[in-house]
């Protein structure tokens, strides 16, 4: 799902791009970018104990790519 990152009343929110019209200042994230961020948060939140789930639902391919890329900079 593509999303728009937008400031509303001083808050940064994510809205569905299909259900909203573009506004000046929006940051558009296509399906792939949104999926990558979702995977990142899922992995990090589970590993940090913020959420606990049996299957964090992350995409294993993207998860592995992300973890390898982060490990390069350590």
C-alpha positions in Angstrom: 0.0 0.0 0.0 1.5 3.3 -1.0 1.3 6.0 1.7 1.9 9.7 2.1 3.7 11.1 5.1 2.1 14.3 6.0 2.0 16.9 8.7 -1.5 17.5 10.1 -2.0 19.9 13.0 1.6 19.6 14.0 1.7 15.8 13.9 3.4 13.6 11.4 1.0 11.0 10.1 0.9 8.3 7.4 -2.2 8.3 5.2 -3.3 5.9 2.4 -2.1 7.4 -0.9 -5.1 5.8 -2.8 -7.6 7.4 -0.5 -6.0 10.9 -0.3 -5.0 13.6 -2.8 -1.4 14.7 -2.9 -0.8 18.0 -1.0 2.3 20.2 -0.9 4.8 18.9 1.5 3.7 15.3 1.3 6.4 12.6 1.2 5.2 9.8 -1.0 6.3 6.2 -0.3 5.4 3.6 -2.9 4.5 0.0 -2.0 8.1 -1.3 -1.9 9.3 1.5 0.4 6.3 1.1 2.7 6.9 -2.7 2.8 10.6 -2.2 3.7 9.8 0.2 6.6 7.1 -2.2 7.9 9.6 -5.0 7.9 12.2 -2.9 9.6 9.8 -1.9 12.4 8.5 -5.4 12.8 12.0 -6.8 13.2 13.3 -4.1 15.5 10.2 -4.0 17.7 10.3 -7.8 18.2 14.1 -7.9 18.9 13.8 -5.0 21.4 10.8 -6.6 23.2 8.5 -3.8 22.3 6.0 -6.3 20.8 5.9 -10.0 21.2 4.3 -12.2 18.6 4.8 -15.8 17.4 5.5 -14.7 13.9 6.4 -11.1 13.4 5.1 -11.3 9.9 8.2 -9.8 8.2 9.2 -10.6 4.7 12.2 -13.0 5.2 14.0 -11.8 2.0 13.7 -8.1 2.9 14.5 -8.9 6.5 17.7 -10.7 5.6 18.8 -7.9 3.1 18.1 -5.3 5.8 20.1 -7.1 8.5 23.0 -7.8 6.1 23.1 -4.1 5.0 23.0 -2.9 8.6 25.8 -5.3 9.6 28.1 -3.8 6.9 28.2 -0.5 8.8 29.0 -2.0 12.2 
